[in-house]
Amino acid sequence: MFLGASLSAQDIDNTEFFTQFERNYDSLLHRYYVRQNSKFLTQRYNSNNQTYSPRIKVADLPDSVIANRLRKIPSAIELTYNEKVRSHIIYYVDKIGDRVGVMLGLSKYYFPIFENILDKAGVPEDLKYLVIIESALNPTAVSRAGATGLWQFMHSTGKMYDLRINSVIDDRRDPIKATYAAARYLRDLYKIYGDWTLALAAYNCGPGNVNKAIRRSGKDTFWGMYDYLPRETRGYVPAYIAAVYAMTYYQEHGIEIERISKPLHLISDTVMLSKDIHFKQIEEVMNISIEELREMNPQYKMDMIPGSQDKYSLKLPLTYINDFISLEDSISNYKKEEYFGESKVKNGQIANGEIEYRERIVYHKIRKNETWASISKRYGVSVKQLKSWNKKASKRKYLRVGDLLTIHRKEAYRKEVKTEETQTPTNFNTETPIVSSENEAINTQTSAEEIKENIKGKKPEQHIVNHTVKKGDTVAKIAKKYGVSVNQICKLNGLTQKQASRIKIGQKLRVK
């Protein structure tokens, strides 16, 4: 066997990855439709409960059994089996099998939706399992880096794939719109690499990091470049394979499907609005709780929909659809001044009189080949601003890899309104402060600019690196020293294999 039966969760290479899963799962249990199922409130589903044990543990089975089961799963994505995959399967089955039971219950309603959209986009339906490891099937999940929704889109990537993200709405939380966007994004990544495991890796850490791993390792497969990928991404594909296994062979381990009532947003219908509507107006006129409305429409951050200004939709329980259509005018006029007086919402944004802006500082760790221009573009600031915040670094001719740059960002808050219930301002921005030691390693997506460059076949911006041949040098030794391939050096310098074997002392070679 690859690993002993005593494997614990601590043995898994990337514990942060699973900590995020637990975080998303715990948040899921607080959702309105989930709380309608009383079993979810029992100690059995408390994340602190460590008493769960499957009927048959993966740790007690020989590798041949698990490997054979994976081979039998029809999949367009290669389901490799090795010790890294085994450790993740042990985590899902032996450690959190009860949570897998919850995922199985929810998948009855989510997976048919995902399968339909993925099929329309021409990508494998198997990609539906990504949502298990990304968000634990929680549409409002938000990562430490600000990735949001079932498919954990970063802000820039969501915008690139036509998801509206502003003060009022965040389409990353919309299960259907986000799935269409994820399908397109994954399809674009596959076009770049022609390999689904590499597309998955790029989905997690961005094409820039995958391209860098290809250059450094000289390999073009996930397992070949494994050690050169960001730490979190190394666990991403093994976690995906483990999720596929757990969701397929749960019965063999005695994992039970949790029977839950259908999520509200899946038994609803959608209407397009022509009026500005606030959830409180609907609640008071139609007697639908605001909590239910939020559950069915998680994309609306402020409980209001500026239907008169753009194409916005509203989901409601099926039984309320006809009544809402006939009452839309009455609902929009009910206490209109209270909710929409003085044009509180304009062009999808909150009017200036209703918000205040506060400054937040984040830090960016400089990576190889980054420039003032590329970093400023990433954060939507000017080079002049960036240099003014980092005067010490701006005095140097080149940015130094590993240094931290300070970034000032403005975020919108609702102006403080004192009430009996609360005096705390509401933050419209769902992103949490980013203090990153491995910027792309904790970002679920890449930037829009980076993916566009890759799709067009352009190489990321990079500095030229030359090497002067010394005594004893060979092209192979030079390639190893700089983490590139022999073929890359030959290509950059126009060398044939024969010429590469005859390099001379003092000769200058471009290696990057």
C-alpha positions as CSV (number, residue, x, y, z in Angstrom):
1,M,0.0,0.0,0.0
2,F,1.1,3.6,-0.6
3,L,0.2,4.8,2.8
4,G,-0.5,3.2,6.2
5,A,-4.0,2.9,7.6
6,S,-3.1,5.4,10.3
7,L,-3.2,8.4,7.9
8,S,-4.7,11.4,9.5
9,A,-6.0,14.7,8.0
10,Q,-2.8,16.3,9.1
11,D,-0.9,14.1,6.7
12,I,-2.5,15.7,3.7
13,D,-0.2,18.1,1.9
14,N,-2.5,21.0,1.8
15,T,-4.6,21.4,5.0
16,E,-5.6,24.9,4.0
17,F,-7.5,23.4,1.1
18,F,-9.6,21.3,3.4
19,T,-10.0,24.0,6.0
20,Q,-11.7,26.1,3.2
21,F,-14.0,23.1,2.5
22,E,-15.0,23.0,6.1
23,R,-15.6,26.7,6.2
24,N,-17.8,26.6,3.1
25,Y,-19.7,23.6,4.5
26,D,-20.4,25.2,7.9
27,S,-21.7,28.3,6.0
28,L,-23.9,26.1,3.9
29,L,-25.6,24.7,7.1
30,H,-26.8,28.2,7.9
31,R,-28.7,28.7,4.6
32,Y,-32.4,29.1,4.9
33,Y,-33.5,26.0,3.0
34,V,-30.9,23.8,4.7
35,R,-32.2,24.9,8.1
36,Q,-35.6,23.7,7.2
37,N,-34.2,20.2,7.6
38,S,-33.9,19.6,11.3
39,K,-31.3,16.9,11.0
40,F,-28.8,19.5,9.9
41,L,-28.9,21.2,13.3
42,T,-27.9,18.0,15.1
43,Q,-24.4,17.4,16.5
44,R,-23.9,14.9,13.7
45,Y,-23.2,17.7,11.3
46,N,-21.1,19.9,13.6
47,S,-17.7,20.4,12.1
48,N,-16.2,19.9,15.6
49,N,-17.7,16.4,15.7
50,Q,-14.8,13.9,15.1
51,T,-16.8,10.7,15.8
52,Y,-17.7,9.9,12.3
53,S,-16.4,6.6,10.9
54,P,-17.5,4.9,7.6
55,R,-18.5,1.3,7.6
56,I,-15.5,0.4,5.4
57,K,-12.5,2.7,5.5
58,V,-10.4,3.5,2.5
59,A,-7.3,3.2,4.7
60,D,-8.2,-0.5,5.2
61,L,-8.4,-1.3,1.5
62,P,-5.4,-2.3,-0.8
63,D,-4.4,0.1,-3.5
64,S,-5.5,-2.4,-6.2
65,V,-9.1,-2.1,-5.1
66,I,-9.2,1.7,-5.2
67,A,-7.2,1.9,-8.5
68,N,-9.5,-0.6,-10.2
69,R,-12.6,1.3,-9.1
70,L,-11.2,4.6,-10.5
71,R,-10.5,2.8,-13.8
72,K,-14.1,1.7,-14.1
73,I,-15.5,5.3,-13.8
74,P,-16.2,6.6,-17.3
75,S,-14.5,10.0,-17.4
76,A,-13.1,12.4,-20.0
77,I,-10.7,13.5,-17.4
78,E,-7.9,11.2,-16.5
79,L,-8.4,9.7,-13.0
80,T,-4.8,8.8,-12.0
81,Y,-4.3,6.8,-8.8
82,N,-1.2,7.3,-6.6
83,E,-0.4,8.0,-3.0
84,K,-1.4,11.7,-3.3
85,V,-4.8,10.8,-4.6
86,R,-5.2,8.1,-2.0
87,S,-4.6,10.5,0.8
88,H,-7.3,12.8,-0.5
89,I,-9.8,9.9,-0.9
90,I,-9.1,9.0,2.7
91,Y,-9.9,12.5,3.7
92,Y,-13.3,12.6,1.9
93,V,-14.4,9.1,2.8
94,D,-12.8,8.3,6.1
95,K,-12.8,11.7,7.7
96,I,-15.8,13.7,6.3
97,G,-18.0,11.0,4.9
98,D,-21.0,12.4,6.7
99,R,-20.5,15.7,4.9
100,V,-20.2,13.8,1.6
101,G,-23.7,12.5,2.5
102,V,-25.0,16.0,2.6
103,M,-23.3,16.8,-0.8
104,L,-24.9,13.7,-2.2
105,G,-28.3,15.0,-1.1
106,L,-27.8,18.4,-2.6
107,S,-26.3,17.0,-5.8
108,K,-29.7,15.5,-6.7
109,Y,-30.9,19.0,-7.4
110,Y,-27.7,20.8,-8.5
111,F,-26.0,18.2,-10.7
112,P,-28.8,18.0,-13.4
113,I,-28.5,21.8,-13.8
114,F,-24.7,21.6,-14.1
115,E,-24.8,18.7,-16.5
116,N,-27.2,20.5,-18.8
117,I,-25.1,23.7,-19.0
118,L,-21.8,21.9,-19.3
119,D,-23.1,19.7,-22.1
120,K,-24.4,22.8,-24.0
121,A,-20.9,24.3,-23.6
122,G,-19.3,21.2,-25.1
123,V,-17.3,20.3,-22.0
124,P,-17.3,17.1,-19.9
125,E,-20.2,16.8,-17.5
126,D,-17.6,15.3,-15.1
127,L,-16.6,18.9,-14.3
128,K,-19.6,19.2,-12.1
129,Y,-17.5,17.6,-9.3
130,L,-15.3,20.7,-9.2
131,V,-18.1,22.4,-7.3
132,I,-17.6,20.0,-4.4
133,I,-14.0,21.0,-3.8
134,E,-14.5,24.6,-4.7
135,S,-17.5,25.6,-2.6
136,A,-19.1,22.5,-0.9
137,L,-22.2,23.3,-3.0
138,N,-22.6,26.6,-1.3
139,P,-23.6,29.4,-3.7
140,T,-22.6,32.2,-1.3
141,A,-19.2,30.8,-0.4
142,V,-16.4,33.4,-0.3
143,S,-12.7,32.4,-0.1
144,R,-10.0,34.2,1.9
145,A,-8.9,35.7,-1.4
146,G,-12.3,36.9,-2.4
147,A,-13.3,34.1,-4.8
148,T,-17.1,33.9,-4.7
149,G,-19.9,31.5,-5.5
150,L,-20.3,27.9,-6.4
151,W,-17.5,28.0,-8.9
152,Q,-15.3,30.4,-6.9
153,F,-14.7,33.1,-9.5
154,M,-12.3,35.9,-8.7
155,H,-13.6,39.4,-9.5
156,S,-11.5,40.0,-12.7
157,T,-12.3,36.6,-14.2
158,G,-16.0,36.9,-13.4
159,K,-16.1,40.3,-15.2
160,M,-14.3,38.8,-18.2
161,Y,-17.0,36.1,-18.5
162,D,-19.8,38.6,-18.4
163,L,-20.8,38.2,-14.8
164,R,-22.2,41.5,-13.4
165,I,-20.4,42.6,-10.2
166,N,-21.2,45.9,-8.7
167,S,-22.6,47.5,-5.6
168,V,-26.0,46.0,-6.1
169,I,-25.4,42.6,-7.8
170,D,-22.8,39.8,-7.9
171,D,-23.7,37.2,-10.6
172,R,-20.9,34.9,-9.2
173,R,-23.5,33.9,-6.6
174,D,-26.1,33.0,-9.3
175,P,-25.9,29.2,-9.7
176,I,-27.0,29.2,-13.4
177,K,-25.1,32.3,-14.7
178,A,-21.9,31.3,-12.8
179,T,-22.1,27.8,-14.2
180,Y,-22.4,29.1,-17.8
181,A,-19.4,31.3,-17.1
182,A,-17.4,28.5,-15.5
183,A,-18.1,26.2,-18.5
184,R,-16.8,28.9,-20.9
185,Y,-13.7,29.5,-18.8
186,L,-12.8,25.8,-18.5
187,R,-13.4,25.4,-22.3
188,D,-11.0,28.3,-23.0
189,L,-8.4,26.7,-20.7
190,Y,-8.7,23.4,-22.4
191,K,-8.1,25.1,-25.7
192,I,-4.8,26.4,-24.4
193,Y,-3.4,23.1,-23.0
194,G,-5.4,20.3,-24.7
195,D,-5.4,18.5,-21.4
196,W,-8.1,18.6,-18.8
197,T,-5.9,18.1,-15.8
198,L,-3.8,21.1,-16.8
199,A,-7.1,23.0,-17.4
200,L,-8.1,22.2,-13.9
201,A,-4.8,23.3,-12.5
202,A,-5.0,26.6,-14.4
203,Y,-8.6,27.1,-13.1
204,N,-7.1,27.0,-9.6
205,C,-3.9,29.0,-9.9
206,G,-4.1,30.7,-13.3
207,P,-2.4,30.0,-16.6
208,G,0.6,32.1,-15.6
209,N,1.5,29.6,-12.9
210,V,0.9,26.6,-15.1
211,N,3.0,28.1,-17.9
212,K,5.8,28.8,-15.4
213,A,5.6,25.2,-14.1
214,I,5.9,23.9,-17.7
215,R,9.0,26.0,-18.3
216,R,10.7,25.0,-15.1
217,S,9.9,21.3,-15.2
218,G,10.3,20.8,-19.0
219,K,7.1,18.6,-18.7
220,D,3.7,19.1,-20.2
221,T,1.6,16.9,-17.9
222,F,0.2,17.7,-14.4
223,W,2.1,14.9,-12.7
224,G,5.3,15.7,-14.5
225,M,5.2,19.3,-13.3
226,Y,3.6,18.6,-9.9
227,D,6.6,19.8,-7.8
228,Y,6.8,23.1,-9.7
229,L,3.1,24.1,-9.2
230,P,1.9,26.3,-6.3
231,R,1.3,24.2,-3.2
232,E,-2.5,24.5,-3.2
233,T,-2.7,23.5,-6.9
234,R,-0.7,20.3,-6.2
235,G,-3.7,19.2,-4.1
236,Y,-6.3,20.4,-6.5
237,V,-6.4,17.6,-9.1
238,P,-6.0,14.9,-6.4
239,A,-8.9,16.4,-4.5
240,Y,-11.0,16.5,-7.7
241,I,-10.2,12.8,-8.3
242,A,-11.0,12.0,-4.7
243,A,-14.4,13.8,-4.9
244,V,-15.3,11.8,-8.0
245,Y,-14.4,8.6,-6.2
246,A,-16.4,9.5,-3.0
247,M,-19.5,10.7,-5.0
248,T,-19.4,7.5,-7.1
249,Y,-18.5,4.7,-4.5
250,Y,-20.2,6.1,-1.4
251,Q,-22.3,3.0,-1.0
252,E,-19.3,0.7,-0.9
253,H,-18.2,2.6,2.2
254,G,-21.6,2.9,3.9
255,I,-22.0,6.6,3.3
256,E,-25.7,7.5,3.4
257,I,-27.4,10.1,1.2
258,E,-28.9,12.8,3.4
259,R,-32.5,13.2,2.4
260,I,-33.2,16.9,2.3
261,S,-36.0,19.1,1.0
262,K,-35.5,20.6,-2.4
263,P,-33.5,23.9,-2.3
264,L,-35.9,26.8,-2.7
265,H,-34.2,28.3,-5.7
266,L,-34.6,25.1,-7.6
267,I,-38.4,25.0,-7.3
268,S,-38.9,28.6,-8.3
269,D,-39.6,30.4,-11.6
270,T,-38.0,33.6,-12.9
271,V,-39.6,36.9,-13.9
272,M,-37.9,39.8,-15.6
273,L,-38.5,43.2,-13.9
274,S,-39.4,46.5,-15.4
275,K,-39.6,48.3,-12.1
276,D,-37.2,49.0,-9.1
277,I,-38.1,46.5,-6.4
278,H,-36.9,46.0,-2.9
279,F,-37.2,42.7,-1.1
280,K,-38.9,44.4,1.8
281,Q,-41.7,45.6,-0.6
282,I,-42.2,42.0,-1.7
283,E,-42.2,40.7,1.8
284,E,-44.7,43.2,3.1
285,V,-47.1,43.0,0.1
286,M,-46.9,39.2,-0.7
287,N,-45.9,37.8,2.7
288,I,-42.8,36.1,1.4
289,S,-40.0,36.3,4.0
290,I,-37.0,38.3,3.1
291,E,-34.9,35.4,4.1
292,E,-36.5,33.2,1.4
293,L,-36.0,36.0,-1.2
294,R,-32.3,36.3,-0.3
295,E,-32.0,32.5,-0.6
296,M,-33.5,32.4,-4.1
297,N,-31.7,35.5,-5.2
298,P,-28.2,35.4,-3.6
299,Q,-26.7,37.6,-6.3
300,Y,-28.4,40.8,-4.9
301,K,-26.2,42.2,-2.2
302,M,-28.5,44.9,-0.9
303,D,-32.0,43.4,-1.1
304,M,-32.8,45.7,-4.0
305,I,-33.2,45.2,-7.7
306,P,-32.9,48.3,-10.1
307,G,-35.2,46.7,-12.7
308,S,-36.0,50.0,-14.4
309,Q,-32.3,50.5,-15.3
310,D,-31.2,47.2,-16.8
311,K,-32.2,43.6,-17.4
312,Y,-32.6,42.1,-14.0
313,S,-34.5,39.0,-13.0
314,L,-36.2,37.8,-9.8
315,K,-36.8,34.3,-8.7
316,L,-39.9,33.5,-6.7
317,P,-41.6,30.3,-5.5
318,L,-43.7,28.9,-8.3
319,T,-46.9,29.5,-6.4
320,Y,-46.2,33.2,-6.2
321,I,-45.3,33.9,-9.8
322,N,-48.7,34.8,-11.3
323,D,-49.6,37.0,-8.3
324,F,-46.3,38.9,-8.6
325,I,-46.8,39.6,-12.3
326,S,-50.3,41.1,-11.6
327,L,-49.1,43.0,-8.6
328,E,-45.7,44.3,-9.8
329,D,-46.8,47.9,-10.2
330,S,-48.4,47.9,-6.8
331,I,-45.4,46.3,-5.2
332,S,-43.0,48.8,-6.8
333,N,-45.1,51.8,-5.6
334,Y,-45.4,50.4,-2.0
335,K,-43.4,52.8,0.2
336,K,-41.4,53.7,-2.9
337,E,-40.0,56.9,-1.3
338,E,-38.6,54.9,1.6
339,Y,-36.7,52.4,-0.5
340,F,-36.0,54.3,-3.7
341,G,-36.3,58.0,-2.9
342,E,-33.9,60.4,-4.5
343,S,-32.6,57.8,-7.0
344,K,-30.8,55.7,-4.4
345,V,-29.7,53.3,-7.1
346,K,-28.4,54.5,-10.5
347,N,-26.8,52.4,-13.2
348,G,-26.4,49.4,-11.0
349,Q,-24.6,51.5,-8.3
350,I,-25.6,53.0,-5.0
351,A,-26.1,56.8,-5.2
352,N,-23.2,58.7,-3.6
353,G,-25.5,60.0,-0.9
354,E,-26.1,56.5,0.4
355,I,-22.5,55.2,0.7
356,E,-19.2,56.2,2.0
357,Y,-15.8,55.0,0.8
358,R,-13.1,53.6,3.1
359,E,-9.5,52.8,2.3
360,R,-8.2,49.3,2.7
361,I,-4.5,48.2,2.4
362,V,-3.6,44.9,0.8
363,Y,-0.1,43.6,0.0
364,H,1.2,42.1,-3.2
365,K,4.3,39.8,-3.2
366,I,6.4,40.5,-6.3
367,R,6.8,37.5,-8.6
368,K,9.3,36.9,-11.4
369,N,8.7,38.9,-14.6
370,E,6.3,41.3,-13.0
371,T,6.6,45.0,-13.7
372,W,5.1,48.2,-12.3
373,A,2.8,48.3,-15.2
374,S,1.5,44.7,-14.9
375,I,0.9,45.1,-11.1
376,S,-0.8,48.4,-11.4
377,K,-3.1,47.0,-14.2
378,R,-4.0,44.0,-12.0
379,Y,-5.2,46.2,-9.2
380,G,-6.8,48.9,-11.3
381,V,-4.5,51.7,-10.2
382,S,-1.9,53.9,-12.0
383,V,1.8,53.3,-12.0
384,K,2.3,56.7,-10.5
385,Q,0.0,55.8,-7.6
386,L,1.7,52.5,-7.1
387,K,5.1,54.1,-6.9
388,S,3.9,56.8,-4.5
389,W,2.8,54.1,-2.1
390,N,6.1,52.2,-2.4
391,K,8.7,55.0,-2.5
392,K,11.6,52.8,-1.4
393,A,10.9,50.2,-4.1
394,S,10.4,52.9,-6.7
395,K,14.0,54.1,-6.3
396,R,15.4,50.8,-7.6
397,K,15.8,50.2,-11.3
398,Y,14.0,46.8,-11.2
399,L,11.4,45.3,-8.9
400,R,12.9,42.7,-6.5
401,V,11.2,39.3,-6.5
402,G,9.8,38.5,-3.1
403,D,9.4,42.1,-1.9
404,L,5.9,43.2,-0.8
405,L,4.2,46.2,-2.4
406,T,1.5,48.2,-0.6
407,I,-1.7,48.6,-2.5
408,H,-4.4,51.1,-1.4
409,R,-8.0,50.2,-2.4
410,K,-11.3,52.0,-1.8
411,E,-14.4,50.0,-0.8
412,A,-18.0,51.1,-0.5
413,Y,-19.9,51.0,2.8
414,R,-23.5,51.9,3.5
415,K,-23.6,55.1,5.6
416,E,-24.2,54.3,9.2
417,V,-27.8,54.4,10.1
418,K,-28.6,54.2,13.8
419,T,-31.5,51.9,14.6
420,E,-32.6,49.9,17.6
421,E,-31.2,46.8,16.2
422,T,-27.7,47.9,15.0
423,Q,-25.4,50.8,14.5
424,T,-22.9,48.9,12.3
425,P,-22.3,50.0,8.7
426,T,-22.8,47.3,6.1
427,N,-19.9,46.6,3.7
428,F,-21.0,46.1,0.1
429,N,-17.7,44.4,-0.9
430,T,-17.7,40.7,0.0
431,E,-13.9,40.4,-0.5
432,T,-11.8,39.9,2.6
433,P,-8.3,41.6,3.1
434,I,-5.7,39.9,1.0
435,V,-2.3,39.5,2.6
436,S,-0.8,36.9,0.3
437,S,2.6,35.3,0.4
438,E,1.9,33.4,-2.8
439,N,-0.4,35.7,-4.7
440,E,-1.7,33.3,-7.4
441,A,-1.4,30.3,-5.2
442,I,-4.4,31.5,-3.1
443,N,-6.3,32.9,-6.0
444,T,-8.9,30.5,-7.5
445,Q,-8.8,32.3,-10.9
446,T,-6.4,34.2,-13.1
447,S,-6.7,37.8,-14.2
448,A,-8.6,38.7,-17.3
449,E,-5.5,40.1,-19.0
450,E,-3.5,36.9,-18.4
451,I,-6.1,34.5,-19.7
452,K,-6.7,36.7,-22.8
453,E,-2.9,36.7,-23.5
454,N,-2.9,32.9,-23.3
455,I,-6.0,32.4,-25.4
456,K,-4.5,34.6,-28.1
457,G,-1.3,32.6,-27.9
458,K,0.8,35.4,-26.6
459,K,3.5,34.8,-24.1
460,P,3.3,36.6,-20.7
461,E,5.5,39.7,-20.3
462,Q,9.0,38.6,-19.2
463,H,12.5,39.9,-18.8
464,I,15.3,38.5,-21.0
465,V,17.8,36.4,-19.1
466,N,21.1,35.5,-20.6
467,H,23.8,33.1,-19.5
468,T,27.6,33.3,-20.4
469,V,28.9,29.8,-21.0
470,K,31.6,28.8,-18.5
471,K,34.0,25.9,-18.4
472,G,32.2,22.6,-17.9
473,D,28.8,24.0,-19.0
474,T,26.5,22.0,-21.2
475,V,23.1,23.1,-22.4
476,A,21.5,20.5,-20.2
477,K,23.3,21.9,-17.1
478,I,22.3,25.4,-18.0
479,A,18.7,24.4,-18.5
480,K,18.6,22.7,-15.1
481,K,20.2,25.7,-13.4
482,Y,17.5,28.1,-14.7
483,G,14.5,25.7,-14.5
484,V,13.9,25.5,-18.2
485,S,14.1,22.8,-20.9
486,V,16.9,22.1,-23.3
487,N,14.5,22.6,-26.2
488,Q,13.6,26.1,-25.0
489,I,17.2,27.2,-24.9
490,C,17.8,25.7,-28.4
491,K,14.7,27.5,-29.7
492,L,15.6,30.9,-28.2
493,N,19.1,30.7,-29.7
494,G,18.3,29.1,-33.0
495,L,20.5,26.1,-32.2
496,T,20.3,22.6,-33.7
497,Q,21.0,19.7,-31.4
498,K,24.4,19.4,-33.0
499,Q,25.2,23.1,-32.4
500,A,23.9,22.8,-28.8
501,S,26.5,20.1,-28.1
502,R,29.3,22.4,-29.3
503,I,28.8,25.5,-27.2
504,K,32.0,27.5,-26.3
505,I,33.3,29.2,-23.2
506,G,32.3,32.9,-23.3
507,Q,29.3,32.3,-25.6
508,K,26.2,34.1,-24.5
509,L,22.9,32.1,-24.5
510,R,19.4,33.4,-23.9
511,V,17.7,31.1,-21.5
512,K,14.4,33.1,-20.9
